[in-house]
Amino acid sequence: MEIQENIINKVAQSGLITVDLANYAPKSPIVIYDIKDNLFHGLILKEKDFREFVKNHTWDQYKDQHVAITCSTDAIVPTWAYMILANKLTPYAKSIHFGTESEALKELFIAAINQIDYNQYIDQRVVVKGCGDIYIPEAAFVSFTNKLTQVSKSIMYGEPCSTVPVYKRKS
């Protein structure tokens, strides 16, 4: 006589929705454009030389990429120079940001999180996945939690089998 026990997946029956913010990571690479390479002796920007560079540079190399414009040296760069770069990148780049790669990544995550339809989380119990293979800026977790708090029944952080409570709506 064989006795068979059914294994019950309590996590699957719990009604929890797991959200992995890694799904909102940019799909295209982030490329850094460091204006320091256009500075004379690493200190000043000569307008004539800069405009000549801009005219002859191969801008299509930035096609479908996210570009972060920055200056990694302690030089004073006129605002118009960043504006000219943005103008030249616009027809090619997927998006253009001012700042470091991590600042651009943060902006891209926030933009993606702002596009989410939060109606799907109304009165739901949500687990925001913690560990993953890619870096997710803390700002993304903060932004997502801010929006999710307005609609969800509860928010937890981690994995469905081991979560840290973040928020629970009072009945």
N, C-alpha and C positions, 0 to 999 in steps of 0.2 A: 504494500500500500504506500503510495507516494503522496506526500503532503507538500503542497506548493503554497508558498507565502507570496502575497502580492506586496511589492515594494512601492510605497507611496512617496511621491515626490512632493513634499510639503511646500517647498519653495515655489514650485509651479502652481500649486493650489492656493497660494497666499494672495494672489491678485496684485502682486508687486509689479511695477513697470521699471525695468532697468534701463537707464540712459547712460550711454558711453559718449562723453564729450569728444572723444577722439574722432568720432564720426563727423565732427564739425571742423576738423583741421583742414587747412588749405591743401588743395590737391596739387597746386602748382608750386614750384620752388620760389623761395624768397631770395632775391639777389640784392647784394649791397652795391650801391653806387656811392663811392667815397670821393667827395669833391676835393679831398686833399691832393689827389693826383693832378688837379688842375691849378694848384697854387704855385706861384713863383717862389722858389726857395722854401717851400712849405709854409709860407707866411701870409702872402697876399695874393689876391686874385686880380690879374690884369685883364681888364674888360676886352681889349682887342684880341689878346691871345685866347681868352675863353670863348669869345664869339666865333673865332676861327675853328677852334676845336669842335664846338657844337655843330657848326656847319658841315664839318667833314667826318664826324663820328658815325659809326654804323649803329643806328638806333634800333634796327630790326632784330638785333641780337637779344633784345629784351622781350620779344614777342611771347605773349601768354605767360609771363612771369610776374610775380609780385616784386616790386622794386622798393627798397628802402634807401632813401637818399640821406646821407649823413656826412659829417666831417669829423674824422677821428683825431684831428690835430687841434691844438688850441689857437686857431686862427679866427679872425673876424671875417666872416663871409657875408657879403651883402645879400639881402633877402631876394633881390631880383635874380641872382644867380640860381637859387633854388627854384624860383618860378620858371626860369628858362628851361631848366632840366625837366621839370614837371611837364611843361608844354611839349617838349620834344619826345618825352616818354609816352605821353597820352595816347597816341595812335597805336602803340605797340603793347605796352604793359597791361597786364590784367588788372593791377591796382598799383597805386603809387602812395608811398608813406614817407613821412619825415621822421628819421630816428634810426635806431639800431635794428638789427634783425629781430631781437626779442620784443621790441616795441611794435614792430610791424606784425609779428605773430599775434601779439595781444590784440591789436586792432582787428585783425582778420577773424580771430575767434569771437570777439565781441560782435562784429558785424553778422557773423553766421548765427550766433545765439539770438540776436535781435530779429532774425528772419523766421525763427521757429513759431509754429502755430501752437500756442499754449493751451488752446481749447481741448486738445487731446489729453491734457493732464488735469482737467477739472475734476475735483473730488477723488483724485487717484492717490495711491500710495506709491511714491517714487523713490527708487534707489539710484543715486548718482554713483556710477562706477568709479572706484578710486584708482587702483593701480592699472597701468597699461604700458604699452610699448613705446608710446610717444609722449613727449613733454606737453603738458597742457598748463598754460599759465593760470595761476591762482585767480587772476582777474576773471577768467572764463567761468570758474566755479562760483565766484561771487555774483557775477552778472546773471548766470543761470538760476542760482538760488533766489536772487532778488525777484526775478520774474515768476519762478515756480511757486514761491511762497504766496503769491497773490491768488493762485488757483487750486493748488493741490491740497489734499487732506493731510499728507505727511511727506517729509523728505528725510531720507537716510543717506549715509555716505558709506561706501565700501562695496561689498559683494552681498547678494541676497542671503547667503548663509552666515554672514558675519558683518553686521552693519553698526554704524554709530548714528544714533538719532540726532537729527539737526533741527527738525521742526515738526510739530504736531498741532493741527488746528484744534482749538478748544470747541467742544460741542455746545 
